[in-house]
Amino acid sequence: MTKEDPGMAKARRIVVLLVICWMLAGPIMATAGARDGGRAGPDLAIRPGSYGMVPASPRVGDEVRSNVTVENIGDTDIEDNFTVTFYLNDTDTPLKPAESNVTFGGIAAGESYNVSLSWSTFDLAGGINYTVLIIVDVEGRVAESDETNNRLEQNITFLPRL
């Protein structure tokens, strides 16, 4: 039996350790990406805190513009069409007919769109709490890794008509 050179033995151990690290790196990186907000596959989401309204304190009778940011927080591009639909209080009351809501022809991974819709408060009452409900891909055309982040509810109370 020949005695192995100490330098070769050390090099062999380093190579074995590198192979083990390389094999473990993929699962570890995938877990880290999921923890940091990255999701496997496509994932449409409404960016938290992105809702805005002009005017900021509307009165009954005002034309209101609601704004929200929709993003693909997944790691896969979305090529299918999807619609961002705005409702008042529940899904039985679209702010405009559904066909006039905003439809997109896809979105790349990591990209976002600012979505705006103007609507009238003419028939509403002052001092009553309403809820603007925004749903991304209400038709379910896009198969996503997380369907729970496709909805935003924003409470609004209108000032009385002037």
DSSP file (Angstrom, degrees, kcal/mol; ACC not computed):
  #  RESIDUE AA STRUCTURE BP1 BP2  ACC     N-H-->O    O-->H-N    N-H-->O    O-->H-N    TCO  KAPPA ALPHA  PHI   PSI    X-CA   Y-CA   Z-CA
    1    1 A M              0   0    0      0, 0.0     2,-0.3     0, 0.0     0, 0.0   0.000 360.0 360.0 360.0 132.6    0.0    0.0    0.0
    2    2 A T        -     0   0    0      1,-0.0     2,-0.4     0, 0.0     0, 0.0  -0.682 360.0-118.1 -94.5 147.5    1.4    3.4   -0.9
    3    3 A K        -     0   0    0     -2,-0.3     2,-0.2     1,-0.0    -1,-0.0  -0.701  29.9-123.0 -86.0 131.9    1.1    6.3    1.3
    4    4 A E        -     0   0    0     -2,-0.4    -1,-0.0     1,-0.1     5,-0.0  -0.494  28.4-105.9 -77.0 141.2   -0.9    9.3   -0.2
    5    5 A D     >  -     0   0    0     -2,-0.2     4,-2.1     1,-0.1     3,-0.4  -0.444  25.0-130.9 -61.8 132.5    0.8   12.6   -0.5
    6    6 A P  H  > S+     0   0    0      0, 0.0     4,-1.9     0, 0.0     5,-0.1   0.836 107.7  54.4 -58.2 -33.5   -0.6   15.0    2.3
    7    7 A G  H  > S+     0   0    0      2,-0.2     4,-2.1     1,-0.2     5,-0.1   0.888 108.4  48.1 -67.2 -39.1   -1.2   17.7   -0.3
    8    8 A M  H  > S+     0   0    0     -3,-0.4     4,-2.6     2,-0.2    -1,-0.2   0.883 109.7  52.6 -68.2 -38.6   -3.2   15.3   -2.5
    9    9 A A  H  X S+     0   0    0     -4,-2.1     4,-2.0     2,-0.2    -2,-0.2   0.909 110.8  47.4 -63.2 -41.9   -5.3   14.2    0.4
   10   10 A K  H  X S+     0   0    0     -4,-1.9     4,-2.1     2,-0.2    -2,-0.2   0.913 111.9  49.7 -65.6 -42.9   -6.1   17.8    1.3
   11   11 A A  H  X S+     0   0    0     -4,-2.1     4,-2.3     1,-0.2    -2,-0.2   0.894 109.3  52.2 -62.8 -40.6   -7.0   18.6   -2.3
   12   12 A R  H  X S+     0   0    0     -4,-2.6     4,-2.4     2,-0.2    -1,-0.2   0.906 109.2  49.7 -62.9 -41.9   -9.3   15.6   -2.5
   13   13 A R  H  X S+     0   0    0     -4,-2.0     4,-2.5     2,-0.2    -1,-0.2   0.896 110.5  50.5 -63.7 -40.1  -11.1   16.7    0.7
   14   14 A I  H  X S+     0   0    0     -4,-2.1     4,-2.6     2,-0.2    -2,-0.2   0.922 110.1  49.3 -64.6 -43.0  -11.5   20.2   -0.7
   15   15 A V  H  X S+     0   0    0     -4,-2.3     4,-2.3     2,-0.2    -2,-0.2   0.922 111.5  49.2 -62.3 -44.1  -13.0   18.8   -4.0
   16   16 A V  H  X S+     0   0    0     -4,-2.4     4,-2.2     1,-0.2    -2,-0.2   0.924 112.0  48.7 -61.6 -44.2  -15.4   16.6   -2.0
   17   17 A L  H  X S+     0   0    0     -4,-2.5     4,-2.6     1,-0.2    -2,-0.2   0.897 110.5  51.0 -63.2 -40.2  -16.5   19.6    0.1
   18   18 A L  H  X S+     0   0    0     -4,-2.6     4,-2.5     2,-0.2    -1,-0.2   0.903 109.4  50.1 -64.4 -40.5  -17.0   21.7   -3.0
   19   19 A V  H  X S+     0   0    0     -4,-2.3     4,-2.2     2,-0.2    -2,-0.2   0.917 111.7  48.3 -63.4 -43.4  -19.2   19.0   -4.6
   20   20 A I  H  X S+     0   0    0     -4,-2.2     4,-1.9     2,-0.2    -2,-0.2   0.932 112.5  48.5 -63.1 -45.4  -21.3   18.8   -1.5
   21   21 A C  H  X S+     0   0    0     -4,-2.6     4,-1.7     1,-0.2    -2,-0.2   0.906 110.6  51.3 -60.9 -42.1  -21.7   22.6   -1.3
   22   22 A W  H  X S+     0   0    0     -4,-2.5     4,-0.8     1,-0.2    -1,-0.2   0.898 109.8  49.7 -62.2 -40.8  -22.6   22.7   -4.9
   23   23 A M  H  < S+     0   0    0     -4,-2.2    -1,-0.2     1,-0.2    -2,-0.2   0.845 115.6  43.0 -67.9 -33.5  -25.3   20.0   -4.5
   24   24 A L  H  X S+     0   0    0     -4,-1.9     4,-1.9     1,-0.2    -1,-0.2   0.706  97.2  76.9 -84.4 -20.5  -26.8   21.8   -1.5
   25   25 A A  H  X S+     0   0    0     -4,-1.7     4,-2.9     1,-0.2     5,-0.2   0.882  88.5  56.1 -61.8 -41.9  -26.6   25.3   -3.0
   26   26 A G  H  X S+     0   0    0     -4,-0.8     4,-2.4     1,-0.2    -1,-0.2   0.959 111.4  40.1 -57.8 -57.2  -29.7   24.9   -5.3
   27   27 A P  H  > S+     0   0    0      0, 0.0     4,-2.1     0, 0.0    -1,-0.2   0.880 116.7  51.4 -61.3 -36.7  -32.2   24.0   -2.5
   28   28 A I  H  X S+     0   0    0     -4,-1.9     4,-2.3     2,-0.2    -2,-0.2   0.932 111.6  46.4 -66.3 -44.2  -30.8   26.5   -0.1
   29   29 A M  H  X S+     0   0    0     -4,-2.9     4,-2.5     2,-0.2    -1,-0.2   0.879 110.9  52.8 -65.5 -37.8  -31.0   29.3   -2.7
   30   30 A A  H  X S+     0   0    0     -4,-2.4     4,-1.9    -5,-0.2    -1,-0.2   0.911 110.9  47.1 -63.5 -41.9  -34.5   28.3   -3.7
   31   31 A T  H  X S+     0   0    0     -4,-2.1     4,-2.1     2,-0.2    -2,-0.2   0.909 112.1  49.9 -65.4 -42.1  -35.6   28.5    0.0
   32   32 A A  H  X S+     0   0    0     -4,-2.3     4,-1.9     1,-0.2    -2,-0.2   0.901 109.2  52.2 -63.8 -40.5  -33.9   31.9    0.5
   33   33 A G  H  <>S+     0   0    0     -4,-2.5     5,-2.2     1,-0.2    -1,-0.2   0.905 109.4  48.8 -63.0 -41.3  -35.6   33.3   -2.6
   34   34 A A  H ><5S+     0   0    0     -4,-1.9     3,-1.2     1,-0.2    -1,-0.2   0.886 110.6  51.1 -65.4 -38.5  -39.0   32.2   -1.4
   35   35 A R  H 3<5S+     0   0    0     -4,-2.1    -1,-0.2     1,-0.3    -2,-0.2   0.852 106.6  55.3 -66.7 -32.8  -38.3   33.8    2.0
   36   36 A D  T 3<5S-     0   0    0     -4,-1.9    -1,-0.3    -5,-0.2    -2,-0.2   0.342 130.3 -90.8 -84.0   7.4  -37.3   37.0    0.3
   37   37 A G  T < 5S+     0   0    0     -3,-1.2    -3,-0.2     1,-0.4     2,-0.2   0.223  85.8 130.7 105.6 -13.9  -40.6   37.3   -1.5
   38   38 A G      < -     0   0    0     -5,-2.2    -1,-0.4    -6,-0.2     2,-0.4  -0.503  39.5-161.1 -72.0 142.6  -39.7   35.5   -4.7
   39   39 A R  B     -a   74   0A   0     34,-0.9    36,-1.7     2,-0.2     2,-0.3  -0.971  21.8-112.9-128.8 141.4  -42.2   32.8   -5.7
   40   40 A A  S    S+     0   0    0     -2,-0.4   105,-0.1    34,-0.2    34,-0.0  -0.537  86.8   2.6 -70.0 132.9  -41.8   29.9   -8.0
   41   41 A G  S    S-     0   0    0     -2,-0.3    34,-1.4   103,-0.1    35,-0.7  -0.238 113.5 -33.1  83.4-177.1  -43.9   30.3  -11.1
   42   42 A P        -     0   0    0      0, 0.0   103,-2.4     0, 0.0   104,-0.3  -0.471  56.0-179.5 -76.1 149.1  -46.1   33.4  -11.9
   43   43 A D        -     0   0    0     33,-0.3    30,-2.4   101,-0.2    31,-0.5  -0.721  11.8-159.6-153.7  99.4  -47.7   35.3   -9.1
   44   44 A L  E     +B   72   0B   0     28,-0.2     2,-0.3    -2,-0.2   105,-0.2  -0.567  24.6 168.2 -73.6 139.9  -49.9   38.4   -9.7
   45   45 A A  E     -B   71   0B   0     26,-2.2    26,-2.9    -2,-0.2     2,-0.6  -0.992  39.3-121.9-150.8 152.9  -50.3   40.6   -6.7
   46   46 A I  E     -B   70   0B   0    103,-1.8    24,-0.2    -2,-0.3   105,-0.1  -0.892  42.9-115.4 -93.9 124.0  -51.5   44.0   -5.7
   47   47 A R    >   -     0   0    0     22,-2.7     3,-1.9    -2,-0.6    22,-0.3  -0.414  34.1-113.2 -62.7 122.5  -48.6   45.9   -4.1
   48   48 A P  T 3  S+     0   0    0      0, 0.0    -1,-0.1     0, 0.0   104,-0.0  -0.298  98.3  13.8 -57.4 137.2  -49.5   46.5   -0.4
   49   49 A G  T 3  S+     0   0    0      1,-0.1    -2,-0.1    -3,-0.1    19,-0.0   0.523  93.6 113.1  77.5   6.2  -50.0   50.2    0.3
   50   50 A S    <   +     0   0    0     -3,-1.9     2,-0.1    19,-0.2    -1,-0.1   0.596  40.1 113.6 -88.2  -9.4  -50.2   51.2   -3.4
   51   51 A Y        +     0   0    0     -4,-0.2     2,-0.3    17,-0.1    17,-0.2  -0.394  38.9 166.7 -67.7 135.2  -53.9   52.3   -3.4
   52   52 A G  E     -C   67   0B   0     15,-2.3    15,-2.9    -2,-0.1     2,-0.4  -0.965  18.2-156.8-142.9 160.2  -54.4   55.9   -4.0
   53   53 A M  E     -C   66   0B   0     -2,-0.3    13,-0.2    13,-0.2    11,-0.0  -1.000  16.9-122.2-143.0 139.4  -57.4   58.1   -4.9
   54   54 A V  E    S+C   65   0B   0     11,-2.0    11,-2.5    -2,-0.4     2,-0.2  -0.992 103.2  33.3-126.1 122.6  -57.8   61.5   -6.6
   55   55 A P  S    S-     0   0    0      0, 0.0    -1,-0.1     0, 0.0    10,-0.1   0.580  88.1-147.2 -70.6 157.9  -59.2   63.6   -5.1
   56   56 A A  S    S+     0   0    0      1,-0.3    -2,-0.1    -2,-0.2     8,-0.0   0.827  94.5  29.8 -66.5 -32.1  -57.8   62.3   -1.8
   57   57 A S  S    S-     0   0    0     99,-0.0    -1,-0.3   101,-0.0   101,-0.1  -0.714  90.3-167.2-126.2  79.3  -61.0   63.3    0.1
   58   58 A P        -     0   0    0      0, 0.0   101,-2.6     0, 0.0     2,-0.3  -0.263   9.7-141.9 -73.3 154.4  -63.8   63.1   -2.4
   59   59 A R  B >   -e  159   0C   0     99,-0.2     3,-2.2     1,-0.1    62,-0.2  -0.745  38.2 -83.7-104.8 158.1  -67.3   64.5   -2.1
   60   60 A V  T 3  S+     0   0    0     99,-2.5   102,-0.4    -2,-0.3    62,-0.2  -0.432 120.6  32.4 -58.4 132.8  -70.5   62.9   -3.3
   61   61 A G  T 3  S+     0   0    0     60,-0.4    -1,-0.3     1,-0.4    61,-0.2   0.219  91.8 126.0  99.4 -12.7  -70.8   63.8   -7.0
   62   62 A D    <   -     0   0    0     -3,-2.2    59,-2.1    59,-0.2     2,-0.6  -0.406  65.1-121.7 -74.8 153.3  -67.1   63.9   -7.6
   63   63 A E  E     - D   0 120B   0     57,-0.2     2,-0.4    58,-0.1    57,-0.2  -0.877  37.0-158.0 -87.8 124.5  -65.4   61.9  -10.4
   64   64 A V  E     - D   0 119B   0     55,-3.4    55,-2.8    -2,-0.6     2,-0.6  -0.838  13.2-154.0-110.2 142.5  -62.9   59.8   -8.5
   65   65 A R  E     -CD  54 118B   0    -11,-2.5   -11,-2.0    -2,-0.4     2,-0.4  -0.963  11.7-161.2-115.8 114.8  -59.7   58.2  -10.0
   66   66 A S  E     -CD  53 117B   0     51,-2.7    51,-2.1    -2,-0.6     2,-0.4  -0.794   9.1-169.0 -94.5 136.7  -58.6   55.0   -8.1
   67   67 A N  E     +CD  52 116B   0    -15,-2.9   -15,-2.3    -2,-0.4     2,-0.3  -0.961  12.0 163.3-127.6 142.8  -55.0   53.9   -8.6
   68   68 A V  E     - D   0 115B   0     47,-2.2    47,-3.4    -2,-0.4     2,-0.5  -0.982  32.3-123.3-152.5 155.4  -53.2   50.7   -7.6
   69   69 A T  E     - D   0 114B   0    -22,-0.3   -22,-2.7    -2,-0.3     2,-0.4  -0.918  22.0-167.1-107.0 126.3  -50.0   48.9   -8.6
   70   70 A V  E     +BD  46 113B   0     43,-2.9    43,-3.2    -2,-0.5     2,-0.3  -0.915  14.4 177.6-109.4 135.9  -50.2   45.3   -9.9
   71   71 A E  E     -BD  45 112B   0    -26,-2.9   -26,-2.2    -2,-0.4     2,-0.8  -0.951  36.3-127.4-139.4 157.6  -47.1   43.3  -10.1
   72   72 A N  E     +B   44   0B   0     39,-2.4    38,-2.6    36,-0.3   -28,-0.2  -0.882  28.8 174.5-101.4  98.7  -45.8   39.8  -11.0
   73   73 A I        +     0   0    0    -30,-2.4   -34,-0.9    -2,-0.8   -29,-0.1   0.401  50.6  96.1 -88.1   3.6  -43.8   38.9   -7.9
   74   74 A G  B    S-a   39   0A   0    -31,-0.5    36,-0.4     2,-0.2   -34,-0.2  -0.200  83.7-118.1 -81.1-179.9  -43.2   35.4   -9.3
   75   75 A D  S    S+     0   0    0    -36,-1.7     2,-0.4   -34,-1.4    34,-0.1   0.216  89.3  74.3-105.7  14.5  -40.2   34.2  -11.1
   76   76 A T  S    S-     0   0    0    -35,-0.7   -33,-0.3   -37,-0.2    -2,-0.2  -0.987  82.5-114.0-129.7 137.4  -42.0   33.4  -14.4
   77   77 A D        -     0   0    0     -2,-0.4     2,-0.6    32,-0.1    31,-0.2  -0.310  24.3-134.9 -63.0 149.8  -43.4   35.7  -17.1
   78   78 A I  B     +F  107   0D   0     29,-3.1    29,-2.1     1,-0.1    -1,-0.1  -0.954  26.7 172.4-108.4 121.1  -47.2   35.7  -17.5
   79   79 A E        +     0   0    0     -2,-0.6    -1,-0.1    27,-0.2     2,-0.1   0.617  50.4  93.1-101.9 -17.2  -48.2   35.6  -21.2
   80   80 A D  S    S-     0   0    0      1,-0.1     2,-0.1    27,-0.1    26,-0.1  -0.391  83.2-103.3 -76.1 153.7  -52.0   35.2  -20.7
   81   81 A N        -     0   0    0     24,-0.2     2,-0.3    -2,-0.1    24,-0.2  -0.461  41.3-178.4 -69.1 147.4  -54.4   38.2  -20.6
   82   82 A F  E     -G  104   0E   0     22,-2.0    22,-3.1    -2,-0.1     2,-0.4  -0.987  15.1-140.4-145.8 153.4  -55.6   39.2  -17.2
   83   83 A T  E     -G  103   0E   0     -2,-0.3    54,-2.7    20,-0.2     2,-0.6  -0.895   5.0-145.9-117.1 142.4  -58.0   41.9  -16.0
   84   84 A V  E     -GH 102 136E   0     18,-3.2    18,-1.3    -2,-0.4     2,-0.4  -0.946  27.2-165.2-103.8 116.7  -57.9   44.2  -13.0
   85   85 A T  E     - H   0 135E   0     50,-2.8    50,-2.5    -2,-0.6     2,-0.4  -0.885   9.7-154.2-114.2 134.0  -61.5   44.7  -11.9
   86   86 A F  E     + H   0 134E   0     -2,-0.4     9,-2.5    48,-0.2    10,-0.5  -0.888  17.5 178.3-107.7 132.9  -62.8   47.4   -9.6
   87   87 A Y  E     -IH  94 133E   0     46,-3.1    46,-2.2    -2,-0.4     2,-0.5  -0.849  27.3-128.7-127.6 163.8  -66.0   46.9   -7.5
   88   88 A L  E    S- H   0 132E   0      5,-2.9     2,-1.6     2,-0.5    44,-0.2  -0.967  83.2 -31.8-116.6 114.7  -67.9   48.9   -4.9
   89   89 A N  S    S+     0   0    0     42,-4.0     2,-0.3    -2,-0.5    43,-0.1  -0.216 129.3   8.1  74.2 -42.8  -68.7   46.9   -1.7
   90   90 A D  S >  S-     0   0    0     -2,-1.6     3,-1.7     3,-0.2    -2,-0.5  -0.958  84.0 -92.7-157.8 172.3  -69.0   43.5   -3.4
   91   91 A T  T 3  S+     0   0    0     -2,-0.3    -2,-0.1     1,-0.3    -5,-0.0   0.489 114.0  71.1 -75.2  -0.4  -68.4   41.7   -6.7
   92   92 A D  T 3  S+     0   0    0      1,-0.2    -1,-0.3    -4,-0.1    -3,-0.1   0.592  95.8  56.3 -84.2 -11.0  -72.0   42.2   -7.7
   93   93 A T  S <  S-     0   0    0     -3,-1.7    -5,-2.9    -5,-0.1    -3,-0.2  -0.726  70.3-169.6-126.3  82.0  -71.3   46.0   -8.2
   94   94 A P  B     -I   87   0E   0      0, 0.0    -7,-0.3     0, 0.0     4,-0.0  -0.433  28.7-129.5 -66.6 145.5  -68.5   46.7  -10.7
   95   95 A L  S    S+     0   0    0     -9,-2.5    25,-0.3     1,-0.1    -8,-0.1   0.813  95.8   3.4 -65.1 -28.3  -67.5   50.4  -10.6
   96   96 A K  S    S-     0   0    0    -10,-0.5   -10,-0.1    23,-0.1     5,-0.1  -0.920 111.3 -65.9-141.6 165.2  -67.9   50.3  -14.4
   97   97 A P    >   -     0   0    0      0, 0.0     3,-2.6     0, 0.0     4,-0.4  -0.302  53.9-114.7 -53.5 142.3  -69.0   47.5  -16.6
   98   98 A A  G >  S+     0   0    0      1,-0.3     3,-1.5     2,-0.2   -12,-0.0   0.805 113.7  62.1 -53.2 -34.2  -66.4   44.7  -16.4
   99   99 A E  G 3  S+     0   0    0      1,-0.3    -1,-0.3     3,-0.0     4,-0.1   0.693  99.8  55.1 -69.2 -15.2  -65.5   45.1  -20.0
  100  100 A S  G <  S+     0   0    0     -3,-2.6    -1,-0.3     2,-0.1    -2,-0.2   0.433  87.0 100.5 -96.8   1.4  -64.3   48.7  -19.3
  101  101 A N  S <  S-     0   0    0     -3,-1.5     2,-0.5    -4,-0.4   -16,-0.2  -0.205  90.7 -77.0 -74.0 178.9  -61.9   47.6  -16.6
  102  102 A V  E     -G   84   0E   0    -18,-1.3   -18,-3.2    -2,-0.0     2,-0.4  -0.688  46.8-171.5 -93.3 120.8  -58.2   47.3  -17.4
  103  103 A T  E     -G   83   0E   0     -2,-0.5     2,-0.3   -20,-0.2   -20,-0.2  -0.913   3.4-163.0-112.2 136.7  -57.0   44.3  -19.3
  104  104 A F  E     -G   82   0E   0    -22,-3.1   -22,-2.0    -2,-0.4     3,-0.1  -0.868  21.7-137.7-116.9 150.5  -53.3   43.4  -19.8
  105  105 A G  S    S-     0   0    0     -2,-0.3   -24,-0.2     1,-0.3     2,-0.2  -0.090  73.7 -56.8 -96.1  32.8  -51.8   41.1  -22.3
  106  106 A G        -     0   0    0    -24,-0.2    -1,-0.3   -26,-0.1     2,-0.3  -0.468  49.3-126.8 117.9 170.7  -49.3   39.6  -19.9
  107  107 A I  B     -F   78   0D   0    -29,-2.1   -29,-3.1    -2,-0.2   -27,-0.1  -0.949  20.5-119.0-158.8 135.8  -46.5   40.8  -17.5
  108  108 A A    >   -     0   0    0     -2,-0.3     3,-2.0   -31,-0.2   -36,-0.3  -0.354  45.8 -84.5 -74.3 156.2  -42.9   39.8  -17.1
  109  109 A A  T 3  S+     0   0    0      1,-0.3   -36,-0.2   -34,-0.1    -1,-0.1  -0.383 117.0  14.7 -58.6 133.3  -41.5   38.4  -13.9
  110  110 A G  T 3  S+     0   0    0    -38,-2.6    -1,-0.3   -36,-0.4     2,-0.2   0.386 102.1 119.1  82.1  -4.0  -40.6   41.2  -11.5
  111  111 A E    <   -     0   0    0     -3,-2.0   -39,-2.4   -39,-0.2     2,-0.3  -0.505  43.8-161.3 -92.7 163.3  -42.5   43.9  -13.5
  112  112 A S  E     -D   71   0B   0    -41,-0.2     2,-0.4    -2,-0.2   -41,-0.3  -0.965   7.9-151.0-141.1 158.0  -45.4   46.0  -12.4
  113  113 A Y  E     -D   70   0B   0    -43,-3.2   -43,-2.9    -2,-0.3     2,-0.6  -0.986  15.7-135.8-126.7 138.8  -48.2   48.1  -13.9
  114  114 A N  E     -D   69   0B   0     -2,-0.4     2,-0.4   -45,-0.2   -45,-0.2  -0.862  28.1-161.4 -89.6 126.5  -49.9   51.2  -12.4
  115  115 A V  E     -D   68   0B   0    -47,-3.4   -47,-2.2    -2,-0.6     2,-0.4  -0.928  10.4-177.9-116.7 131.3  -53.6   50.7  -13.0
  116  116 A S  E     -D   67   0B   0     -2,-0.4     2,-0.3   -49,-0.2   -49,-0.2  -0.961   7.2-178.6-129.6 146.3  -56.1   53.6  -12.8
  117  117 A L  E     -D   66   0B   0    -51,-2.1   -51,-2.7    -2,-0.4     2,-0.4  -0.973  15.4-147.5-144.1 128.6  -59.9   53.7  -13.2
  118  118 A S  E     +D   65   0B   0     -2,-0.3     2,-0.3   -53,-0.2   -53,-0.2  -0.774  26.2 166.4 -95.1 140.9  -62.1   56.8  -13.1
  119  119 A W  E     -D   64   0B   0    -55,-2.8   -55,-3.4    -2,-0.4     2,-0.3  -0.978  31.1-110.9-151.9 160.2  -65.6   56.4  -11.7
  120  120 A S  E     -D   63   0B   0     -2,-0.3   -57,-0.2   -25,-0.3     3,-0.2  -0.712   9.4-166.1-100.6 143.1  -68.5   58.6  -10.5
  121  121 A T    >   +     0   0    0    -59,-2.1     3,-1.8    -2,-0.3   -60,-0.4   0.148  55.7 119.1-103.5  16.2  -69.8   59.0   -6.9
  122  122 A F  T 3  S+     0   0    0      1,-0.3    -1,-0.1   -61,-0.2    39,-0.1   0.852  77.0  39.6 -54.4 -43.8  -73.0   60.7   -8.2
  123  123 A D  T 3  S+     0   0    0     -3,-0.2    -1,-0.3     2,-0.1     2,-0.1   0.311  99.1  98.0 -92.3   9.5  -75.4   58.2   -6.8
  124  124 A L    <   -     0   0    0     -3,-1.8     2,-0.3     1,-0.0    -3,-0.1  -0.412  68.6-120.4 -94.9 172.0  -73.6   57.6   -3.5
  125  125 A A    >   -     0   0    0     -2,-0.1     3,-0.7    35,-0.1    33,-0.5  -0.848  20.7-117.4-114.7 148.3  -74.3   59.1    0.0
  126  126 A G  T 3  S+     0   0    0     -2,-0.3    33,-0.2     1,-0.2     3,-0.1  -0.498  93.0  24.2 -79.2 151.3  -72.0   61.1    2.2
  127  127 A G  T 3  S+     0   0    0     31,-2.7     2,-0.4     1,-0.2    -1,-0.2   0.484  93.1 115.3  77.4   2.9  -71.0   59.9    5.6
  128  128 A I    <   -     0   0    0     -3,-0.7    30,-0.7    30,-0.2     2,-0.5  -0.868  68.6-119.3-107.1 139.3  -71.5   56.2    4.8
  129  129 A N  E     - J   0 157E   0     -2,-0.4     2,-0.3    28,-0.2    28,-0.2  -0.654  34.7-179.0 -79.7 124.7  -68.6   53.8    4.7
  130  130 A Y  E     - J   0 156E   0     26,-3.4    26,-3.0    -2,-0.5     2,-0.5  -0.800  18.3-138.2-114.1 161.0  -68.0   52.2    1.3
  131  131 A T  E     - J   0 155E   0     -2,-0.3   -42,-4.0    24,-0.2     2,-0.6  -0.980   3.5-151.9-124.3 121.0  -65.4   49.6    0.3
  132  132 A V  E     -HJ  88 154E   0     22,-3.2    22,-2.7    -2,-0.5     2,-0.5  -0.819  18.9-162.9 -86.3 125.5  -63.6   49.7   -3.0
  133  133 A L  E     -HJ  87 153E   0    -46,-2.2   -46,-3.1    -2,-0.6     2,-0.5  -0.948   6.8-170.6-114.6 126.0  -62.7   46.2   -3.9
  134  134 A I  E     -HJ  86 152E   0     18,-2.8    18,-2.4    -2,-0.5     2,-0.4  -0.975   3.7-175.7-120.6 127.6  -60.0   45.5   -6.5
  135  135 A I  E     -HJ  85 151E   0    -50,-2.5   -50,-2.8    -2,-0.5     2,-0.5  -0.986  14.8-147.7-127.2 130.6  -59.4   42.0   -7.8
  136  136 A V  E    S-H   84   0E   0     14,-2.7   -52,-0.2    -2,-0.4     4,-0.1  -0.828  83.0  -0.6 -94.8 131.3  -56.6   40.9  -10.3
  137  137 A D  S >  S+     0   0    0    -54,-2.7     3,-1.8    -2,-0.5    -1,-0.2   0.923  70.6 170.6  58.8  50.3  -57.5   38.1  -12.6
  138  138 A V  T 3  S+     0   0    0    -55,-0.6    -1,-0.1    -3,-0.4    -2,-0.1   0.770  75.3  60.9 -61.3 -24.7  -61.0   37.6  -11.3
  139  139 A E  T 3  S-     0   0    0    -56,-0.2    -1,-0.3     1,-0.0    -2,-0.1   0.640 106.5-129.0 -77.3 -13.7  -61.6   35.2  -14.3
  140  140 A G    <   +     0   0    0     -3,-1.8    -2,-0.1    -4,-0.1    -3,-0.1   0.806  60.1 142.4  71.3  30.7  -58.8   32.9  -13.1
  141  141 A R        +     0   0    0    -60,-0.1     2,-0.6     1,-0.1   -59,-0.1   0.800  55.9  66.6 -72.5 -29.1  -57.0   32.8  -16.4
  142  142 A V  S    S-     0   0    0     -5,-0.1     2,-0.7   -62,-0.1   -98,-0.1  -0.842  77.5-141.6-100.8 122.0  -53.5   32.9  -14.9
  143  143 A A        -     0   0    0     -2,-0.6     2,-0.3  -100,-0.0    -2,-0.0  -0.732  33.8-172.6 -79.6 115.4  -52.4   29.8  -12.9
  144  144 A E        -     0   0    0     -2,-0.7  -101,-0.2  -103,-0.1     3,-0.2  -0.716  39.0-129.3-114.9 159.7  -50.5   31.4  -10.0
  145  145 A S  S    S+     0   0    0   -103,-2.4     2,-0.3     1,-0.3  -102,-0.2   0.717 104.8  25.2 -76.0 -21.2  -48.3   30.1   -7.2
  146  146 A D        +     0   0    0   -104,-0.3     3,-0.4  -102,-0.1    -1,-0.3  -0.902  56.7 175.8-146.6 113.2  -50.4   32.2   -4.7
  147  147 A E    >   +     0   0    0     -2,-0.3     3,-0.8    -3,-0.2    -1,-0.1   0.462  69.9  81.2 -93.1  -2.7  -54.0   33.3   -5.4
  148  148 A T  T 3  S+     0   0    0      1,-0.2     3,-0.3     2,-0.1    -1,-0.2   0.612  84.5  57.7 -82.2 -10.9  -54.4   34.9   -2.0
  149  149 A N  T 3  S+     0   0    0     -3,-0.4  -103,-1.8  -105,-0.2    -1,-0.2   0.081  78.1  92.8-107.1  24.1  -52.7   38.2   -2.9
  150  150 A N  S <  S+     0   0    0     -3,-0.8   -14,-2.7  -105,-0.2     2,-0.4   0.249  75.5  72.1 -96.6  11.4  -55.0   39.1   -5.8
  151  151 A R  E     -J  135   0E   0     -3,-0.3     2,-0.4   -16,-0.2   -16,-0.2  -0.978  50.9-177.7-137.4 139.7  -57.4   41.2   -3.8
  152  152 A L  E     -J  134   0E   0    -18,-2.4   -18,-2.8    -2,-0.4     2,-0.4  -1.000   7.3-163.7-135.1 135.8  -57.4   44.6   -2.1
  153  153 A E  E     -J  133   0E   0     -2,-0.4     2,-0.4   -20,-0.2   -20,-0.2  -0.982   7.7-176.0-119.1 130.5  -60.1   46.3   -0.1
  154  154 A Q  E     -J  132   0E   0    -22,-2.7   -22,-3.2    -2,-0.4     2,-0.3  -0.983  17.5-140.6-128.9 120.8  -60.0   50.0    0.7
  155  155 A N  E     -J  131   0E   0     -2,-0.4     2,-0.4   -24,-0.2   -24,-0.2  -0.603  24.0-179.4 -81.9 139.3  -62.6   51.7    2.9
  156  156 A I  E     -J  130   0E   0    -26,-3.0   -26,-3.4    -2,-0.3     2,-0.4  -0.999  17.4-166.7-139.6 137.7  -63.8   55.1    1.8
  157  157 A T  E     -J  129   0E   0     -2,-0.4     2,-0.3   -28,-0.2   -28,-0.2  -0.997  22.0-140.7-123.2 126.3  -66.3   57.6    3.3
  158  158 A F        -     0   0    0    -30,-0.7   -31,-2.7   -33,-0.5   -99,-0.2  -0.612  12.9-122.8 -89.1 143.8  -67.4   60.5    1.0
  159  159 A L  B     -e   59   0C   0   -101,-2.6   -99,-2.5    -2,-0.3     3,-0.1  -0.443  46.3 -83.2 -74.5 157.3  -67.9   64.0    2.2
  160  160 A P        -     0   0    0      0, 0.0    -1,-0.1     0, 0.0   -35,-0.1  -0.190  52.4 -92.3 -61.5 155.5  -71.4   65.5    1.6
  161  161 A R              0   0    0   -102,-0.2  -100,-0.1     1,-0.1   -35,-0.0  -0.372 360.0 360.0 -63.9 143.9  -72.2   67.0   -1.8
  162  162 A L              0   0    0   -102,-0.4    -1,-0.1    -3,-0.1  -101,-0.1   0.457 360.0 360.0 -80.0 360.0  -71.5   70.8   -2.1
